[in-house]
Structures are given as structure tokens and as C-alpha cells.
Amino acid sequence: MLFSNYLLFIYIVSFVVIYTMARACTKSVLIRNGLIAIANVLLLLNLVKEHSIIVLAILSLIVYVLGRLLQTKNSKALLSFSLSLIIFLFIVRNYSAVQSLLSHTFLSFVNAPILSVQKLGLSYILFRFVHWLIESFKQKIQKPNFLTFVNYILFFPSILAGPIDTYNNFQYWIGKSNASYSRSLFFAGISRIFIGALKTLGLVPLIIHYATDYSVFPASIQPLMALFMSLICYSFYIYLDFSGYSDIAIGTAYLIGIKTPENFNNPYRSQNLSEFWKRWHITFSSFLQRYVFKPFIQLFNILLPSKHRLLITILSYLATFVICGLWHGATINFVYWGLWHGVGLSINKIWLIKMKPHVAFSASKTYHILSIVLTFLYISMGWLFFHYSSAQLVNIFKLF
């Protein structure tokens, strides 16, 4: 995490001062990019070894070149090859069986470099690679520049856990020179960092033990009730921890005049799961919708008659959230978690289309409050599969 130690804090503050002075003295995008590149390397060296950054730079160069080729040739075959490469890297990163297999084959030279950059949030890096490749194919990349691209990939505030920015947004803010707006962002950034630190350092420690282990509740509380209370705590714990990190990442980007997209918007006030995924980890949800859900919709539209639109949507939800679960972890419990949300979204879709129009009080405040409570409880129960391994789940289900 940013500001996780005193030395890292000094580095970041020093960089912000130097960068702000340079911005005031020159409008050169090259100088800004150069300063950010230096800061990225120096700060990331506190997390990983030199060779990890070299490996990532080489991967970035390969993906950048593939993207530039796609911008000129617009080849579906090249796009398929490029995305297959990213999927391969994702599988190597996530699955120990594949890592073990590679270590015993002539492809072992691939395994070690990929594993060496895991600490840098490789999944989020791969998301940016996918975005660059697909948007290049669609001819939507504005002002492609290799140094800007590398900074977009390695941008230190958001490299570990997002938010997942777009290339066009990142390069826009790199080049923006409005001094008054930059000052507004600077002070907003300080506020966001404070709020994020309050969440992660002040509130999370108060509930983390109850959230992650239901056995710490007093013995007088029945195990099922303790589990239920623990899952409620886990809902607040994971939100405070994750949104707190996002606040710090966004605030740090603000300090240097880069407006990184928001990642959370009061997700537990959602009236249904569909709304929840528009408010929770927003940049990741947008990525899923654009690059996973919509392609599945298109695929199932080809495979099934158009009259089965509801079935097509349900199948797309299930497929998308199985992938979402597998992205979070390679064990079966994450598949269960993904299916939990896929099934929940499917039920919600059926409800909205088939049943809600016939509910007399659907516009009332009571319905609104009840929807929020039920949605929150469903999400909270789903964290059971997210947090506990399959072996632990077997023991937990014996409580019922």
C-alpha cells in the first residue's frame, strides 16, 4: 500500500513537490512523462527487484507494438493472437498447476519472469494491456505515445489494486495545463488521502478480527449467529479496506494533476445487484461489462434465436461472473462466489422484467428500503465463498 512505510512516504512527497514545480515551469509533456517514469521506477523498486520492472517494461513494449500494429492493420487475427497472449499470462499468473508444468518444460523461461512481477498487481496490468489492444483495434486510442503508455501501465498510485484507468483519460490529464484546476485537484487529493487513511488505518483494525474469523465472537453466541455477524462485519471490512486504498490511490494521482476515475459510490445503498455492480469497484465492473459481458451477449445472440433475449442475458451473467470469480482466485470457492452473483443478477433480471411491474407498492419508500436491506444481506452472504476456502466451507456448512 502507498505510504506503507516512512521512506516510501518521503519519496512520494518529494516527487509531488518536484513534479509540481516542474509543471509550473514548463508545459512539456515529455518532461512530465519523464518525471513520472522516474518516480514509477524508484517507487516500485521498493516493492520488487530490478529484473521484475525490466520484465514488465519488455512486456509493455511488446503489447505497445502489438497495439500500434492493430491501429494500422486492424487485423482480427492479430487481435486474437494478442489477447491469447494476455490470457496465457493470466493463466500462468493464477494457476499453480500451470506454473509447475512450465517449470518442467522448455517454457520455464516464461514462468519465472511472470511470477516475479506478481507483487505489482499483474492482474490489473493485464487489464490495461487488454484495454490498450481492444481500443487500438477499434481505432479509439488518441495520441499514442510509448512513454505515456508505459507510465499508464506502471503508474504507481494505482498499479497494485486499481482504479483501472483508460489510456485516453491518462494521456489527457498528463497533457492538461490548467493551473487553477490542478490546485483544486491538489487540495482534493489531500482530503482523499486523509479519508482513505482513516478507513484503512483507523476503522479497519476495529473490525478485521471479527470479519475474518467468526470464532472470535463470545462462546455464548450460537455459531450460526456468530457466522452471520462475522459476514456483516466482513462486508464493512472489505469495503473500508478496498475503498480506502482507492481513496489513497486517487488522492495521490490528484496531487500531480491526474484525475483517476472513481472506484466506489456507496455500493451498500444499492437496491439490487445490478446497481451494486455499478457502484462497487466501478472501473473493474466497467471492464467486465465492456470486454466480457457484451462479447458473451454477442456470442449467445449468434448461438441462440433472438427471441430468447432473457436466456441470453442470464447465460452471459453466469459466464461473466464465473470469469470474475476465477480472476479473483484460482480455487473453487471463488467460482462459487462468482456463481452466487451470476445467479443473483439473473434472478434480479427476471424479477425486474416479470414480477416487479405487478408489485403494487414497488414505488414506495418501504419497497426501496426493503430492496436495499435484501441486497446488502445477499451480498454479505456471498462473502462467505469469497473469504473461506472450500475445505473451510465444508466445516461451516456442517453448522446448518
Sequence and secondary structure as in RCSB ss.txt:
>XXXX:A:sequence
MLFSNYLLFIYIVSFVVIYTMARACTKSVLIRNGLIAIANVLLLLNLVKEHSIIVLAILSLIVYVLGRLLQTKNS
KALLSFSLSLIIFLFIVRNYSAVQSLLSHTFLSFVNAPILSVQKLGLSYILFRFVHWLIESFKQKIQKPNFLTFV
NYILFFPSILAGPIDTYNNFQYWIGKSNASYSRSLFFAGISRIFIGALKTLGLVPLIIHYATDYSVFPASIQPLM
ALFMSLICYSFYIYLDFSGYSDIAIGTAYLIGIKTPENFNNPYRSQNLSEFWKRWHITFSSFLQRYVFKPFIQLF
NILLPSKHRLLITILSYLATFVICGLWHGATINFVYWGLWHGVGLSINKIWLIKMKPHVAFSASKTYHILSIVLT
FLYISMGWLFFHYSSAQLVNIFKLF
>XXXX:A:secstr
 TT SHHHHHHHHHHHHHHHHHHHH   HHHHHHHHHHHHHHHHTTTS HHHHHHHHHHHHHHHHHHHHHHHH  
HHHHHHHHHHHHHHHHHHH HHHHHHHHTSTTHHHHHHHHHTGGGTHHHHHHHHHHHHHHHHTT   S  HHHHH
HHHH TTTTTT     HHHHHHHHH   HHHHHHHHHHHHHHHHHHHIIIIIIHHHHHHHHH GGGS TTS HHH
HHHHHHHHHHHHHHHHHHHHHHHHHHHHHHTT       S GGG SSHHHHHHHSSHHHHHHHIIIIIHHHHHHH
HHHS TT HHHHHHHHHHHHHHHHHHHH SSHHHHHHHHHHHHHHHHHHHIIIIIGGG TTTTSHHHHHHHHHHH
HHHHHHHHHHHHS HHHHHHHHTT 
